[in-house]
Amino acid sequence: MKKPAAPSARGLAVSVKTAKSRTAASQRWLARQLNDPYVAAAKQQGWRSRAAFKLLELDDRYHLIRPGMRVLDLGAAPGGWTQVAVKRGAASVLAVDLLPIDPVHGATMIQGDFTDPAMPAKLTGALGGAADLVLSDMAPNTTGHAATDHLRIVALAEMAVEFAVGVLAPGGAFVAKVFQGGSERQVLDVLKRNFATVRHAKPPASRKESSELYVVAQGFRRPD
């Protein structure tokens, strides 16, 4: 498969005209979007979000997605990571989110809460068996309070880890977004008990000013 072109930062910066109805924060966000080479590359290459490049880069480094595997994408909206899993050869891809997701050819979309006790059986049934790879690029709505937001993202990662341990096949892998801050230690302890290798990674597509990291756990060992 042809490797997607790496985004280029070349080009003139785009300025944002001040609008009375737009806050300073929204102006900064819009300026960042307009001048982000990954945003432009995502549009050019047909990815639903710039986040697709994060998974592409992680997969290039850790060889997460293999032909014929079953992949479960938690909190999948808008579907960029689902697109990557399909295009990189996964045989069965299931995307789950509380929000509706526009269809992705080659994947199954389910609207629902992955923490629902009935979900593990429902999803593995839809996949046709245990998952080989569980992905989670989820992040909660931010409050603006750094400590609170960090605890919320860690809590979400903990739920994703617990879910993954229940649905992964032996030898499977798990990828989730976390943030630097220290409170993710509990997540790492669980992962180290259940996976052969656990690493932190910050793909190039992750903005330098962002504290986000990804935890990549491989070689799942099903608990007795």
C-alpha positions in Angstrom: 0.0 0.0 0.0 1.3 3.5 -0.9 2.3 5.4 2.2 0.4 8.7 2.7 2.5 11.7 2.1 3.9 13.4 5.1 2.4 16.9 5.7 4.6 19.9 4.8 4.8 23.0 6.9 5.7 25.1 3.8 3.5 28.0 2.7 2.4 31.4 3.9 0.7 31.8 7.2 -3.0 32.5 7.1 -4.2 35.3 9.2 -7.7 35.4 10.9 -9.7 38.5 10.6 -11.2 39.7 13.9 -14.9 39.2 14.2 -17.0 40.7 17.0 -18.9 37.4 17.4 -15.6 35.4 17.8 -13.8 35.1 21.1 -10.0 35.5 21.4 -9.8 31.7 22.1 -11.8 30.8 19.0 -9.7 33.1 16.9 -6.5 31.4 18.2 -8.1 27.9 17.5 -9.1 28.9 14.0 -5.7 30.4 13.2 -4.0 27.2 14.4 -6.4 25.1 12.2 -5.8 27.3 9.1 -2.0 27.1 9.5 -1.8 23.4 10.5 -0.2 21.3 7.7 -1.8 18.2 9.1 -5.3 19.7 8.7 -4.6 20.6 5.1 -3.1 17.1 4.4 -6.1 15.4 5.9 -8.4 17.2 3.6 -6.2 16.5 0.6 -5.8 12.8 1.4 -9.4 12.1 2.4 -8.9 11.6 6.1 -11.8 12.8 8.4 -9.4 14.4 10.8 -5.8 15.3 11.4 -5.8 12.6 14.1 -5.5 10.0 11.4 -1.9 10.9 11.0 -1.2 10.1 14.7 -2.3 6.5 14.1 -0.5 6.2 10.8 2.7 7.3 12.5 2.2 5.0 15.5 1.5 2.1 13.1 4.6 2.9 11.1 6.6 2.7 14.3 5.0 -0.2 16.1 3.4 -2.2 13.4 0.0 -2.4 15.1 -2.3 -3.1 12.2 -1.9 -6.3 10.3 -3.9 -7.8 7.4 -6.8 -10.0 8.6 -7.0 -8.7 12.2 -10.0 -7.6 14.2 -9.9 -3.9 15.3 -12.1 -2.2 17.8 -12.1 1.7 17.8 -13.5 3.2 21.0 -14.9 6.8 20.9 -14.3 6.7 17.1 -16.1 9.8 15.9 -15.5 11.3 13.5 -13.9 8.2 12.1 -10.3 9.0 11.2 -8.7 6.1 13.1 -11.4 3.8 11.7 -10.4 4.8 8.2 -6.7 4.1 8.9 -7.5 0.6 10.3 -9.5 -0.3 7.2 -7.0 1.1 4.8 -4.1 -0.6 6.5 -5.8 -4.0 5.9 -7.7 -5.0 9.0 -10.4 -7.6 8.1 -13.0 -6.5 10.6 -13.2 -3.0 12.0 -15.8 -1.9 14.5 -16.2 1.8 15.5 -18.1 2.7 18.7 -19.2 6.2 19.9 -21.9 7.9 21.9 -22.4 10.1 18.8 -23.5 9.0 15.4 -20.6 8.4 12.9 -21.0 8.7 9.2 -20.4 5.3 7.6 -16.8 4.2 6.7 -16.6 1.7 3.9 -15.3 -1.5 5.2 -16.2 -0.8 8.9 -19.2 -1.4 11.1 -20.5 1.6 13.1 -22.3 1.2 16.4 -23.7 4.1 18.4 -23.6 3.4 22.1 -21.7 3.5 25.4 -18.7 1.0 25.5 -19.0 1.0 29.4 -22.5 -0.6 29.1 -22.1 -4.1 30.7 -23.7 -5.7 27.6 -21.2 -4.1 25.2 -18.3 -6.5 25.4 -20.4 -9.5 24.3 -22.2 -7.4 21.7 -19.0 -6.0 20.2 -17.0 -9.2 20.1 -20.0 -10.8 18.5 -20.1 -8.1 15.8 -16.4 -8.5 15.3 -16.6 -12.2 14.9 -14.4 -13.0 17.9 -12.0 -11.4 20.3 -10.3 -8.2 19.2 -6.6 -8.2 18.1 -6.3 -4.4 18.6 -8.3 -1.9 20.7 -7.9 1.7 19.9 -8.9 4.7 22.0 -8.3 8.3 20.9 -11.0 9.5 23.4 -10.8 12.7 25.4 -13.4 14.1 27.6 -14.8 17.7 27.2 -12.3 20.0 28.9 -13.2 22.3 31.8 -10.2 24.6 31.4 -8.8 23.5 34.8 -5.7 21.5 34.0 -5.7 19.2 37.1 -9.4 18.3 36.6 -9.0 17.7 32.9 -6.0 15.4 33.5 -7.9 13.3 36.0 -10.9 13.0 33.6 -8.7 11.8 30.7 -7.0 9.3 33.0 -10.4 8.0 34.2 -11.4 7.5 30.6 -8.2 5.7 29.8 -8.7 3.4 32.8 -12.2 2.5 31.6 -10.7 1.8 28.1 -8.0 -0.4 29.6 -10.6 -2.4 31.7 -12.7 -2.9 28.6 -9.7 -3.9 26.4 -8.6 -6.6 29.0 -12.0 -8.1 28.6 -12.2 -8.3 24.8 -8.6 -8.7 23.5 -7.3 -12.0 22.1 -4.0 -13.3 23.5 -1.1 -11.4 21.8 -3.3 -8.4 21.1 -2.5 -4.7 21.4 -4.0 -1.6 23.0 -3.4 2.1 22.1 -4.9 5.0 24.1 -4.5 8.7 24.6 -3.2 9.9 27.9 -1.7 13.2 29.1 1.5 13.9 30.9 0.9 14.7 34.6 1.7 11.7 36.8 -1.8 10.4 37.6 -1.6 7.9 34.7 0.5 5.6 36.9 -2.5 3.5 37.8 -3.2 2.9 34.1 0.4 1.9 33.5 0.4 -0.5 36.4 -2.6 -2.4 35.0 -1.1 -2.5 31.5 2.2 -3.8 32.7 0.5 -6.7 34.4 -1.4 -7.6 31.3 0.9 -6.8 28.4 4.5 -7.9 27.5 5.6 -4.4 26.5 4.2 -1.0 27.4 5.6 2.2 25.8 4.8 5.9 25.7 4.9 7.7 22.3 4.3 11.2 21.0 3.8 10.9 17.3 4.9 13.9 15.1 1.3 14.8 14.4 0.6 15.4 18.0 1.1 19.2 18.5 4.3 20.1 20.4 2.5 22.4 22.8 0.0 19.6 23.7 0.7 17.4 26.8 -1.0 14.5 25.1 0.9 11.2 24.8 -0.2 7.7 23.6 0.4 4.6 25.5 1.1 1.6 23.3 0.7 -1.9 24.9 1.5 -5.0 23.0 1.6 -8.8 23.7 -1.6 -9.1 25.7 -1.5 -11.9 28.3 -5.1 -12.9 29.2 -5.5 -13.1 33.0 -6.1 -16.5 34.5 
